[in-house]
Amino acid sequence: MTRPATYSDLPPEISYRILDFLDGFDDLLAFLCLFPHHGSTISPGEINAMNKNEQTLLHLAAIDGHSVLVAALLAHPSLIIHPSINCTAAQRHLACISMLQTQCPDMAPEVDPSAIELVNLTPLIAAIRQGHVAMVSLLLTHPAISVNPYPIYNYSPLGEAIRYGHTAIAAILLARSDIQPNSSDVYGFTPLCLAVRWGRTAIVEMLLRRPDIDVNGPECMSITPLAYSAREGNIEIMRLLLQQENVRVDLCDKNGKTPLMYAAENGRIEEMKLLMEREDADVNARRMFGKSALAAAAEPGQVGQVAGGIDVNRRDGKEATPLLCAAFKGHFGVLGALLECEEVDVNARNCHGRSALAHGT
């Protein structure tokens, strides 16, 4: 069966004739996409010409992933390297990036492979977000590409792998000797906080195996990984964190809330139980506004566990007890649990002189 003829089957004299009639950068690019082998024979002026966005033929060929054309342009003796290798990363064109890195090791000093070009992303971040393991591995062979947060844009490669759930890429990054596993991203999150927050159990395990990981390292609001596990209700991750010798269960965030308080106010009963089993957990601690974990549990209507050692009459900054909080919110199940406690003060009043009975009527 005869193969259908293509543009590349045209005699050279015809394709050269077409080349003579081309007018403008866009026409030249369209021609070379059809006849890529001519990329190594066009004039010096054409090979280094730029469009209105200051992009060369090589730049655009790389963005489009046209490997054959990139190879031909790179073979041109008059080529001046203008484009950065980062233009191809987001589109997964391994062949183009490989050729650019191999054939252009002495790239112009002003060309920074880590510069932001596509949608304000570095090539490494773009490849990570797409989950392209091979592309990430290839990019990391370039000495100018950092595995850590960038000084200006501060995107964290490891943080992005965690956000997008790419465990294999996280493993590649964590295997690097130059990785900084406690560095915060642009949003102030450490890798461990992110992994806990997003429920990436496998990545949490990888991070905790590192001797240099800060298990108590907080994010920008001083919320620790343990507090995130309590807030999100991830009992498996909480157990992993509590197994760490240096974990601190009573660290407060900027609002004075401990992990136990986060578990209480979000109705995480199993997490509350686990934290309250710890001897170093202060079950009566009060946050910035005076509310204890039990009072926090009463507000959203979570009965929780009224265990020994908890002060059921602990008052917050407005002199409200857990019983008053439950009555004010109309949580009858919590009221019932509290009223079963012999120590509960049913006549307690808040700063406005109102009792639980007054709130309930």
Secondary structure, 3 states (H helix, E strand, C coil): CCCCCCHHHCCHHHHHHHHHCCCCHHHHHHHHHHCHHHHHCCCHHHHCCECCCCCEHHHHHHHCCCHHHHHHHHCCCCCCCCCCHHHHHHHCCHHHHHHHHHHCCCCCCCCCCCCCCECCECHHHHHHHCCCHHHHHHHCCCCCCCCCCCCCCCCCHHHHHHHCCCHHHHHHHHCCCCCCCCCCCCCCCCHHHHHHHCCCHHHHHHHHCCCCCCCCCCCCCCCCHHHHHHHHCCHHHHHHHHCCCCCCCCCCCCCCCCHHHHHHHCCCHHHHHHHHCCCCCCCCCECCCCCEHHHHHHCCCCCCCCCCCCCCCCCCCCCCCHHHHHHHHCCHHHHHHHHCCCCCCCCCECCCCCEHHHHHC
